[in-house]
Amino acid sequence: MPVPQDTAADAPEDGTDQAAAAPVLREPRDGIPEPIADVAELTATAARFAAGTGPVALDAERASGYRYSQRAYLVQLRRAGSGTALIDPIPITDAGADLSELSAALADTEWVLHAASQDLPCLAELNLRPTRLFDTELAARLAGFERVGLAAITERLLGYALEKQHSAADWSTRPLPESWLSYAALDVELLVDLRDALDAELHRQGKSQWAAEEFAALVAGLPSRPRPEPWRRTSGIHRVRGARGLGRVRALWSARDAVARRRDTAPGRVLPDSAIIAAAQADPRDERELAAVPGFSGRGARRLSGTWLDALSSVRALPAAELPAVSVPSDGPPPTHRWAERDPAAAARLARGRAAVAGIAERYALPPENLLTPDTLRRLTWSPPEPVDAAAVRAFLADHGARHWQVELTTDALTEALAEQ
């Protein structure tokens, strides 16, 4: 296992004179391309990008906070010899097609994305799937950078500032304003150059193999477990008492979700979580009482007052056996704040394990969560393997998704932390 050299984290990242003088990119070098919006144009674009050279930069724009779905409303690409393309997938998918033709054209090409885990799901919906990728955000984390946003690392490594004023825009807007299209094109303008600078830094630090394993895991698809009761993530639910109160949260959450799905609107724009919690606590029985609950006095909430009152009324009629459980069994350990009371030995193991991971992470200039996920560490220290030895710990980590480089770095220290009395 190579020992990384001095890391890039030692360089200043705050407001230095050099950072303040960075020129701001305002226009793509080749101009703003017209969005591609039909299958014939897509076919020509796929051929153009297949003829390009080197990695291809990709990005996608969603309408998070505005729409129910997490679909891509714009896909941006840039490749040497091919230029930049902006693809509007909405009319293409409405015509019954997808972007698989483009995916096939780029099948043997390395894709460069920033924060790939955010964009890969919506690209997969369009049948755009990489076989190799380079994630510039993840690379920056592994290189020890404290600020890993696209604008921050572009300015630091390439000396250009990017404007990010449209990052939270409603990208489902049509037609898209020219300033938004310029912003979208600039997001891929320097991405391949950034990839090359980060790759050189990872090589300098001896972390290239670590990055390769992380990128391969992204391509393979990191495992995710769907939550069986997503309504339990309603913000503020800890303030609701009793099974029937939780039943009201569930009913209102489900009613809101149905409205949001039907309208293709972000659920929070239909009804905020705070209103669901307030209504679950107050249990209003008519429109007058409902209007007095915070969050239900607006015109939109009043128009749906019948929906909310019906949801609340349905809970009153439920037998106790059909109400949600107050506490939910979990396949994982309990919340860590309860460990000291329930199992002091496990709490001590967790403290030692966290210290071990933090020490290794500091040595290699890594965020601790990128060295080992907190969930894996909690599971290991709550229910350690028997007997506690390096082979058993190594197998446990691998079974829980740790990559080879993570296993190699942490096994010995975690074995010692588990075995210590």
Secondary structure as the mmCIF struct_conf table of DSSP 4:
data_model
#
loop_
_struct_conf.conf_type_id
_struct_conf.id
_struct_conf.beg_label_comp_id
_struct_conf.beg_label_asym_id
_struct_conf.beg_label_seq_id
_struct_conf.end_label_comp_id
_struct_conf.end_label_asym_id
_struct_conf.end_label_seq_id
HELX_LH_PP_P HELX_LH_PP_P1 PRO A 2 PRO A 4
BEND BEND1 ASP A 6 ASP A 6
HELX_RH_3T_P HELX_RH_3T_P1 ALA A 8 ASP A 10
BEND BEND2 ALA A 11 ALA A 11
BEND BEND3 ASP A 14 GLY A 15
HELX_RH_AL_P HELX_RH_AL_P1 ASP A 17 ALA A 20
TURN_TY1_P TURN_TY1_P1 ALA A 21 ALA A 21
HELX_LH_PP_P HELX_LH_PP_P2 ALA A 22 PRO A 23
STRN STRN1 VAL A 24 LEU A 25
BEND BEND4 GLU A 27 GLU A 27
TURN_TY1_P TURN_TY1_P2 ARG A 29 ASP A 30
HELX_LH_PP_P HELX_LH_PP_P3 PRO A 33 PRO A 35
STRN STRN2 ILE A 36 ILE A 36
BEND BEND5 ASP A 38 ASP A 38
HELX_RH_AL_P HELX_RH_AL_P2 VAL A 39 ALA A 50
TURN_TY1_P TURN_TY1_P3 ALA A 51 ALA A 51
STRN STRN3 THR A 53 GLU A 61
TURN_TY1_P TURN_TY1_P4 SER A 64 TYR A 66
BEND BEND6 TYR A 68 SER A 69
BEND BEND7 TYR A 73 TYR A 73
STRN STRN4 LEU A 74 ALA A 80
TURN_TY1_P TURN_TY1_P5 GLY A 81 SER A 82
STRN STRN5 GLY A 83 ILE A 87
HELX_RH_AL_P HELX_RH_AL_P3 PRO A 89 ASP A 94
TURN_TY1_P TURN_TY1_P6 ALA A 95 GLY A 96
BEND BEND8 LEU A 99 LEU A 99
HELX_RH_AL_P HELX_RH_AL_P4 SER A 100 ALA A 105
TURN_TY1_P TURN_TY1_P7 LEU A 106 ASP A 108
BEND BEND9 THR A 109 THR A 109
STRN STRN6 GLU A 110 LEU A 113
BEND BEND10 HIS A 114 ALA A 115
HELX_RH_AL_P HELX_RH_AL_P5 ALA A 116 GLU A 125
TURN_TY1_P TURN_TY1_P8 LEU A 126 ASN A 127
BEND BEND11 THR A 131 THR A 131
STRN STRN7 ARG A 132 ASP A 135
HELX_RH_AL_P HELX_RH_AL_P6 THR A 136 LEU A 142
TURN_TY1_P TURN_TY1_P9 ALA A 143 GLY A 144
BEND BEND12 GLU A 146 GLU A 146
BEND BEND13 GLY A 149 GLY A 149
HELX_RH_AL_P HELX_RH_AL_P7 LEU A 150 LEU A 158
BEND BEND14 GLY A 159 GLY A 159
STRN STRN8 ALA A 161 LEU A 162
TURN_TY1_P TURN_TY1_P10 GLN A 165 ALA A 168
BEND BEND15 ALA A 169 ALA A 169
TURN_TY1_P TURN_TY1_P11 TRP A 171 SER A 172
BEND BEND16 ARG A 174 PRO A 175
HELX_LH_PP_P HELX_LH_PP_P4 LEU A 176 PRO A 177
HELX_RH_AL_P HELX_RH_AL_P8 GLU A 178 GLU A 189
BEND BEND17 LEU A 190 LEU A 190
HELX_RH_AL_P HELX_RH_AL_P9 LEU A 191 GLN A 205
TURN_TY1_P TURN_TY1_P12 GLY A 206 GLY A 206
HELX_RH_AL_P HELX_RH_AL_P10 SER A 208 ALA A 220
HELX_LH_PP_P HELX_LH_PP_P5 ARG A 225 ARG A 227
BEND BEND18 PRO A 228 PRO A 228
HELX_RH_3T_P HELX_RH_3T_P2 PRO A 230 ARG A 233
TURN_TY1_P TURN_TY1_P13 SER A 235 GLY A 236
HELX_RH_3T_P HELX_RH_3T_P3 ILE A 237 ARG A 239
BEND BEND19 GLY A 242 GLY A 242
HELX_RH_AL_P HELX_RH_AL_P11 ALA A 243 ARG A 263
TURN_TY1_P TURN_TY1_P14 ASP A 264 ASP A 264
HELX_RH_AL_P HELX_RH_AL_P12 PRO A 267 VAL A 270
BEND BEND20 LEU A 271 LEU A 271
HELX_RH_AL_P HELX_RH_AL_P13 ASP A 273 ALA A 282
BEND BEND21 ASP A 286 ASP A 286
HELX_RH_AL_P HELX_RH_AL_P14 GLU A 287 ALA A 291
TURN_TY1_P TURN_TY1_P15 ALA A 292 ALA A 292
BEND BEND22 VAL A 293 VAL A 293
TURN_TY1_P TURN_TY1_P16 PRO A 294 GLY A 295
BEND BEND23 GLY A 298 GLY A 298
HELX_RH_AL_P HELX_RH_AL_P15 ARG A 299 ARG A 303
TURN_TY1_P TURN_TY1_P17 LEU A 304 LEU A 304
HELX_RH_AL_P HELX_RH_AL_P16 SER A 305 ARG A 316
TURN_TY1_P TURN_TY1_P18 ALA A 317 ALA A 317
BEND BEND24 LEU A 318 LEU A 318
HELX_RH_3T_P HELX_RH_3T_P4 ALA A 320 GLU A 322
BEND BEND25 LEU A 323 LEU A 323
HELX_LH_PP_P HELX_LH_PP_P6 PRO A 324 ALA A 325
BEND BEND26 VAL A 326 SER A 327
BEND BEND27 ASP A 331 GLY A 332
HELX_LH_PP_P HELX_LH_PP_P7 PRO A 333 PRO A 335
HELX_RH_3T_P HELX_RH_3T_P5 THR A 336 ARG A 338
HELX_RH_AL_P HELX_RH_AL_P17 TRP A 339 ARG A 342
HELX_RH_AL_P HELX_RH_AL_P18 PRO A 344 ARG A 363
TURN_TY1_P TURN_TY1_P19 TYR A 364 ALA A 365
HELX_RH_AL_P HELX_RH_AL_P19 PRO A 368 LEU A 371
BEND BEND28 LEU A 372 LEU A 372
HELX_RH_AL_P HELX_RH_AL_P20 PRO A 374 TRP A 382
BEND BEND29 SER A 383 SER A 383
BEND BEND30 GLU A 386 PRO A 387
BEND BEND31 ASP A 389 ASP A 389
HELX_RH_AL_P HELX_RH_AL_P21 ALA A 390 ASP A 399
TURN_TY1_P TURN_TY1_P20 HIS A 400 GLY A 401
HELX_RH_AL_P HELX_RH_AL_P22 HIS A 404 ALA A 419
#
